[in-house]
Amino acid sequence: MLLILYMNTKSMYSRVKNCVILICFTIVNKVSFFQVAFGKINKKYNLSSFVPSFLKNKKTSSKIDDDFLIGTKYKLLPKTIDNTRYYKLVTNETKMIDFKPCKYSFTSINLIDTNKDNCDYDINITNNDFNYLCEDNVINKDFLTWYLSNFYQKSLPINYKISIIDDDCEMFDLEQDKTIEFHSDGYKIV
């Protein structure tokens, strides 16, 4: 009798645990969906402009010059298009460029230091003051080194990964040896 009661309790515990896990997973997915949907609506209608500035999340910012070096081979050149300041990654020898903003966005890009717990950096490449989503731009080690130094005053961790949620709610992680290339209608991981 005691053995049957123990087996029923164990079975009931497993069922309750599975239900709790399923409920938590569903809530996380719904929250992510609403964040992505609100991000798209906000981008189209600029709803965040109605929020008072003291309620907005303060992000790190940096004074961004007209053009600056990234690593030894590249520089960023700016161009304002429709009140958004786009930056194009070009080689140091390039003089004239064609700015083509990408037709997609990323919901989230985070750089995670794999040697430290709870150490990650938000890589924001789509705001009005610094928009890096231009055709032929890349996110690579040189860009990430510059970004962390410029916006966070930190050096690039030795071991890191990049966690990304794109505008179609696809989530994936990239190891540090991978590069993201931006094309006009999509991105490519190499």
QUIRAGI-V742268 format. One record per helix or strand of 3 or more residues. SS is the DSSP state (h for helix, s for strand). FROM is the first residue (numbers start at 1). TO is the last residue. If there is no record, write none. Layout:
ss->(SS,SS)
from->(FROM,FROM)
to->(TO,TO)
This chain:
ss->(h,h,h,s,s,s,s,s,h,s,s,s,s)
from->(2,47,53,67,74,84,106,120,141,160,171,180,186)
to->(45,50,55,70,81,91,113,122,152,166,175,183,189)
